[in-house]
Amino acid sequence: MALVLKSDAFVDGGSIPLRYTCEGEDCSPPLRWENLPEGTRSLVLIVDDPDAPDPAAPRMVWDHWILYNIPPECGGLPEDAARTGLPAGTREGINSWGRTGYGGPCPPIGRHRYFHRLYALDVCLADLGTPRKDDLLLAMDDHILGHAELVGTYQKSATG
């Protein structure tokens, strides 16, 4: 069976509730995983938006949350884990705001897609400090046993 990533807050391809965005409480959504590959020693979670700044003319991928060395036995992350406490041993990377932690959807224009990617690794990574996504991806190279993806969408409320 393949690795699965789910959320009780939204379904794959569905809209991310306001609570988890910059217009709401900006708390991280609950996530859970199933069917980890045999030999999984740690997990990596990367949440990013490939539609920045405008889905009609994307120019960059905006990183919202970067975690590594998540212990596989925790089975998931509760709602607002970014503020209330990550599992022991979990390390954070630098997002596109230049800080650690979760930054929820906050698209300047249009409906964006937010990819929640979970990677099962055959190692616990060395202490990388607070890496940017590219450095983390390089460190993960040749250690990925499996991956899963959960996509949510969001568009800011119309104002006027």
Backbone as numpy.savetxt, mean C-alpha at the origin, in Angstrom:
# Nx Ny Nz CAx CAy CAz Cx Cy Cz
-2.85 -22.40 -4.36 -3.69 -21.21 -4.36 -2.81 -19.96 -4.36
-3.26 -18.95 -5.03 -2.51 -17.72 -5.16 -2.70 -16.82 -3.93
-1.69 -16.03 -3.64 -1.76 -15.03 -2.59 -2.91 -14.07 -2.87
-3.66 -13.73 -1.82 -4.83 -12.86 -1.96 -4.70 -11.70 -0.99
-5.05 -10.49 -1.46 -5.10 -9.29 -0.63 -6.52 -8.74 -0.69
-7.12 -8.50 0.48 -8.50 -8.02 0.55 -8.61 -6.89 1.58
-9.73 -6.18 1.50 -10.07 -5.18 2.50 -11.54 -5.29 2.82
-11.89 -5.07 4.08 -13.31 -5.01 4.46 -13.90 -3.64 4.14
-13.06 -2.69 3.70 -13.51 -1.33 3.42 -13.96 -1.13 1.97
-13.38 -1.88 1.04 -13.74 -1.75 -0.38 -13.36 -3.02 -1.12
-14.06 -3.27 -2.22 -13.77 -4.45 -3.05 -12.80 -4.06 -4.16
-12.15 -5.06 -4.72 -11.21 -4.82 -5.81 -11.93 -4.12 -6.96
-11.39 -3.00 -7.38 -11.98 -2.21 -8.46 -13.04 -1.23 -7.99
-13.38 -1.29 -6.69 -14.43 -0.42 -6.15 -13.89 0.89 -5.61
-14.80 1.73 -5.20 -14.47 3.05 -4.67 -13.97 2.96 -3.22
-12.93 3.70 -2.93 -12.38 3.77 -1.58 -13.25 4.75 -0.78
-13.75 4.34 0.38 -14.59 5.22 1.18 -13.86 6.49 1.62
-14.62 7.55 1.75 -14.12 8.88 2.12 -13.23 8.84 3.36
-13.58 8.01 4.31 -12.83 7.89 5.58 -11.33 7.71 5.37
-10.94 7.01 4.32 -9.54 6.65 4.09 -8.82 7.64 3.17
-9.40 8.81 2.95 -8.87 9.81 2.02 -8.55 11.12 2.73
-7.95 12.04 1.98 -7.62 13.36 2.53 -8.87 14.17 2.85
-10.00 13.80 2.28 -11.25 14.50 2.57 -11.96 13.92 3.79
-11.46 12.81 4.26 -12.03 12.15 5.44 -11.04 12.17 6.58
-10.88 11.02 7.23 -9.97 10.93 8.38 -8.54 10.59 7.97
-8.34 10.28 6.71 -7.02 9.96 6.18 -6.35 8.83 6.95
-7.17 7.84 7.35 -6.62 6.68 8.04 -6.45 5.53 7.05
-5.49 4.68 7.33 -5.23 3.56 6.44 -6.37 2.54 6.53
-6.74 1.95 5.39 -7.83 0.97 5.40 -7.39 -0.36 6.00
-8.35 -1.14 6.49 -8.00 -2.48 6.96 -7.64 -3.35 5.76
-6.60 -4.15 5.93 -6.16 -5.07 4.87 -5.92 -6.44 5.49
-6.20 -7.48 4.73 -5.89 -8.84 5.18 -5.42 -9.67 4.00
-4.63 -10.67 4.30 -4.10 -11.52 3.24 -4.29 -12.98 3.59
-4.31 -13.77 2.50 -4.52 -15.21 2.61 -3.60 -15.91 1.61
-3.35 -17.19 1.88 -2.62 -18.07 0.96 -1.19 -17.62 0.72
-0.47 -17.31 1.80 0.94 -16.95 1.63 1.71 -18.13 1.07
2.63 -17.86 0.15 3.45 -18.96 -0.39 4.30 -19.60 0.71
4.54 -20.89 0.57 5.41 -21.59 1.51 6.79 -20.93 1.50
7.35 -20.75 2.67 8.67 -20.13 2.78 8.65 -18.62 2.93
7.45 -18.03 3.04 7.36 -16.58 3.21 7.96 -16.18 4.55
8.95 -15.29 4.50 9.61 -14.81 5.72 9.21 -13.38 6.07
8.80 -12.60 5.07 8.36 -11.23 5.32 7.49 -10.76 4.16
6.78 -9.65 4.40 5.90 -9.07 3.39 6.27 -7.62 3.15
5.98 -7.15 1.96 6.15 -5.75 1.58 4.79 -5.27 1.08
4.39 -4.07 1.50 3.17 -3.45 1.01 3.52 -2.10 0.39
3.10 -1.91 -0.85 3.30 -0.64 -1.54 1.94 -0.18 -2.05
1.55 1.03 -1.67 0.30 1.63 -2.15 0.68 2.83 -2.99
0.27 2.81 -4.26 0.60 3.93 -5.13 -0.50 4.23 -6.14
-0.36 5.38 -6.77 -1.33 5.93 -7.72 -0.60 6.21 -9.03
-0.84 5.40 -10.08 -0.16 5.63 -11.35 -0.82 6.70 -12.23
-1.88 7.31 -11.73 -2.65 8.27 -12.53 -2.33 9.73 -12.22
-1.26 9.98 -11.48 -0.95 11.36 -11.07 -0.31 12.16 -12.21
-0.62 13.42 -12.29 -1.61 14.12 -11.50 -3.01 14.06 -12.11
-3.11 13.67 -13.39 -4.39 13.67 -14.11 -4.51 12.34 -14.85
-5.55 11.55 -14.59 -5.68 10.26 -15.26 -5.71 10.37 -16.79
-6.13 11.51 -17.30 -6.16 11.70 -18.76 -4.76 11.93 -19.32
-3.83 12.34 -18.47 -2.45 12.60 -18.90 -1.50 12.33 -17.73
-1.39 11.06 -17.28 -0.54 10.77 -16.13 0.93 11.06 -16.43
1.62 11.61 -15.44 3.03 11.94 -15.61 3.92 11.28 -14.58
3.32 10.69 -13.55 4.13 10.09 -12.50 3.30 9.08 -11.71
4.02 8.28 -10.92 3.37 7.39 -9.97 3.58 8.02 -8.59
2.48 8.24 -7.87 2.54 8.87 -6.55 2.47 7.77 -5.49
3.50 7.69 -4.66 3.57 6.67 -3.62 2.86 7.15 -2.36
1.90 6.34 -1.89 1.09 6.71 -0.73 1.54 6.04 0.57
2.06 4.81 0.49 2.44 4.09 1.71 3.41 3.00 1.32
4.50 2.89 2.06 5.53 1.89 1.78 5.92 1.21 3.09
5.69 -0.09 3.16 6.03 -0.88 4.34 6.86 -2.09 3.92
7.81 -2.47 4.76 8.57 -3.69 4.50 8.85 -4.42 5.81
9.26 -5.68 5.66 9.49 -6.58 6.80 8.24 -6.75 7.68
7.08 -6.74 7.04 5.84 -7.04 7.76 5.88 -8.54 8.10
5.65 -8.90 9.36 5.66 -10.32 9.70 4.46 -11.02 9.08
4.69 -12.11 8.37 3.58 -12.78 7.66 2.51 -13.34 8.58
2.89 -13.70 9.80 1.92 -14.32 10.71 0.86 -13.35 11.22
1.02 -12.05 11.00 0.02 -11.10 11.52 -1.29 -11.17 10.73
-1.26 -11.67 9.51 -2.48 -11.91 8.75 -3.15 -10.69 8.15
-2.66 -9.50 8.47 -3.25 -8.30 7.92 -2.91 -7.08 8.75
-3.49 -5.97 8.37 -3.30 -4.70 9.09 -4.67 -4.15 9.44
-4.88 -3.80 10.70 -6.18 -3.24 11.07 -6.34 -1.82 10.53
-7.57 -1.34 10.53 -7.82 0.03 10.13 -6.96 0.99 10.97
-6.42 2.00 10.31 -5.60 3.04 10.94 -4.31 2.51 11.55
-3.82 1.38 11.05 -2.57 0.80 11.56 -1.40 1.78 11.42
-1.45 2.65 10.42 -0.36 3.60 10.22 -0.19 4.51 11.43
-1.28 4.80 12.13 -1.20 5.69 13.31 -1.27 4.93 14.63
-1.99 3.82 14.66 -2.20 3.13 15.93 -1.15 2.07 16.22
-0.33 1.74 15.25 0.76 0.80 15.49 0.84 -0.31 14.47
1.98 -0.40 13.86 2.25 -1.45 12.89 2.75 -2.69 13.62
2.63 -3.87 13.00 3.14 -5.09 13.64 4.64 -4.96 13.97
5.05 -5.58 15.05 6.46 -5.54 15.48 7.38 -5.94 14.34
8.42 -5.17 14.15 9.41 -5.45 13.11 9.14 -4.79 11.78
7.93 -4.29 11.58 7.59 -3.64 10.32 8.35 -2.33 10.20
8.90 -2.10 9.02 9.64 -0.86 8.75 8.88 -0.05 7.69
9.11 1.27 7.69 8.42 2.15 6.75 9.40 2.80 5.78
8.91 3.02 4.57 9.66 3.75 3.57 9.11 5.15 3.42
9.74 5.91 2.54 9.36 7.31 2.30 8.35 7.36 1.15
7.23 8.05 1.39 6.22 8.20 0.33 6.52 9.45 -0.50
5.66 9.75 -1.44 5.90 10.89 -2.34 5.75 12.24 -1.66
5.22 12.27 -0.45 5.17 13.51 0.32 6.50 13.75 1.04
7.42 12.78 0.93 8.72 12.90 1.58 8.70 12.54 3.04
7.75 11.70 3.45 7.64 11.30 4.85 7.22 9.83 4.93
7.34 9.27 6.11 6.83 7.92 6.33 5.35 8.02 6.66
4.68 6.89 6.69 3.28 6.86 7.06 2.37 6.79 5.85
1.10 6.67 6.16 0.06 6.56 5.13 -0.42 7.94 4.75
-0.57 8.16 3.47 -1.22 9.35 2.94 -2.33 8.87 2.02
-3.54 9.16 2.37 -4.68 8.65 1.62 -4.89 9.32 0.29
-5.78 8.76 -0.53 -6.11 9.34 -1.82 -6.49 10.82 -1.70
-5.95 11.61 -2.61 -6.21 13.05 -2.61 -5.97 13.59 -4.02
-6.66 13.03 -5.02 -6.35 13.38 -6.41 -6.74 14.82 -6.74
-5.86 15.53 -7.46 -6.18 16.91 -7.82 -7.28 17.01 -8.87
-7.41 15.98 -9.71 -8.42 16.01 -10.77 -8.76 14.57 -11.17
-10.02 14.31 -11.44 -10.44 13.02 -11.98 -10.46 11.88 -10.98
-10.88 10.71 -11.47 -10.91 9.48 -10.67 -9.59 8.74 -10.88
-8.89 8.52 -9.76 -7.59 7.84 -9.80 -7.74 6.41 -9.29
-6.77 5.59 -9.69 -6.68 4.21 -9.21 -5.57 4.13 -8.16
-5.84 3.38 -7.10 -4.88 3.22 -6.01 -4.57 1.74 -5.88
-3.34 1.39 -6.23 -2.90 0.00 -6.23 -2.29 -0.34 -4.88
-2.84 -1.35 -4.22 -2.31 -1.89 -2.98 -1.63 -3.20 -3.39
-0.31 -3.21 -3.36 0.44 -4.38 -3.82 1.15 -5.03 -2.63
0.91 -6.32 -2.47 1.52 -7.08 -1.39 2.48 -8.09 -2.00
3.70 -8.12 -1.49 4.73 -9.05 -1.98 5.15 -9.96 -0.83
5.20 -11.26 -1.10 5.73 -12.24 -0.15 7.18 -12.50 -0.51
8.06 -12.33 0.48 9.49 -12.51 0.24 10.03 -13.72 0.98
11.11 -14.28 0.45 11.74 -15.44 1.09 12.78 -15.03 2.14
12.90 -13.74 2.41 13.85 -13.21 3.40 13.19 -12.08 4.18
13.79 -11.78 5.34 13.55 -10.49 5.99 14.64 -9.60 5.45
14.28 -8.46 4.94 15.27 -7.57 4.35 16.17 -6.96 5.42
17.39 -6.66 5.02 18.29 -5.93 5.92 17.66 -4.58 6.22
18.10 -3.95 7.29 17.57 -2.63 7.64 17.97 -1.64 6.55
16.98 -1.19 5.81 17.21 -0.24 4.72 16.98 1.20 5.17
16.75 1.38 6.47 16.39 2.71 6.97 14.98 3.04 6.50
14.80 4.21 5.92 13.51 4.61 5.37 13.68 4.79 3.86
13.63 3.69 3.12 13.93 3.74 1.68 12.79 4.35 0.87
13.15 4.85 -0.28 12.16 5.21 -1.29 11.77 3.91 -2.00
10.67 3.95 -2.73 10.15 2.74 -3.37 11.17 2.07 -4.28
11.87 2.83 -5.10 12.83 2.22 -6.03 13.92 1.45 -5.32
14.42 1.98 -4.19 15.45 1.28 -3.43 14.90 0.00 -2.81
13.67 0.05 -2.35 13.03 -1.14 -1.78 12.83 -2.20 -2.86
12.37 -1.79 -4.03 12.17 -2.75 -5.13 13.49 -3.42 -5.51
14.58 -2.69 -5.51 15.89 -3.28 -5.81 16.27 -4.30 -4.74
16.04 -3.98 -3.48 16.38 -4.90 -2.39 15.54 -6.18 -2.45
14.31 -6.07 -2.96 13.41 -7.21 -3.06 13.74 -8.13 -4.23
14.46 -7.62 -5.20 14.75 -8.36 -6.43 15.28 -9.75 -6.10
14.80 -10.76 -6.77 15.18 -12.16 -6.60 14.70 -12.79 -5.29
13.84 -12.10 -4.55 13.33 -12.65 -3.29 11.80 -12.76 -3.27
11.13 -12.46 -4.35 9.67 -12.45 -4.38 9.13 -13.86 -4.65
8.36 -14.37 -3.70 7.73 -15.68 -3.84 6.35 -15.58 -4.46
5.71 -14.44 -4.28 4.36 -14.24 -4.81 3.93 -12.81 -4.55
2.88 -12.40 -5.23 2.34 -11.05 -5.00 0.84 -11.04 -5.25
0.20 -10.07 -4.64 -1.24 -9.89 -4.81 -1.51 -8.40 -4.95
-2.65 -8.09 -5.54 -2.98 -6.69 -5.81 -4.45 -6.43 -5.49
-4.70 -5.29 -4.89 -6.04 -4.81 -4.60 -6.10 -3.37 -5.09
-7.05 -3.08 -5.96 -7.15 -1.74 -6.54 -8.43 -1.08 -6.08
-8.29 0.14 -5.59 -9.46 0.95 -5.24 -9.40 2.25 -6.05
-10.52 2.91 -6.21 -10.55 4.16 -6.95 -11.09 5.27 -6.05
-10.75 6.50 -6.43 -11.28 7.64 -5.68 -11.25 8.89 -6.54
-12.29 9.71 -6.39 -12.37 11.02 -7.00 -12.88 11.97 -5.94
-12.24 13.13 -5.82 -12.66 14.10 -4.82 -14.09 14.56 -5.07
-14.75 14.94 -3.99 -16.09 15.49 -4.09 -16.09 16.77 -4.91
-17.12 16.98 -5.68 -17.23 18.22 -6.45 -17.51 19.37 -5.49
-16.81 20.46 -5.72 -17.05 21.67 -4.91 -17.52 22.76 -5.84
-18.19 23.70 -5.29 -18.59 24.71 -6.21 -19.53 25.65 -5.68
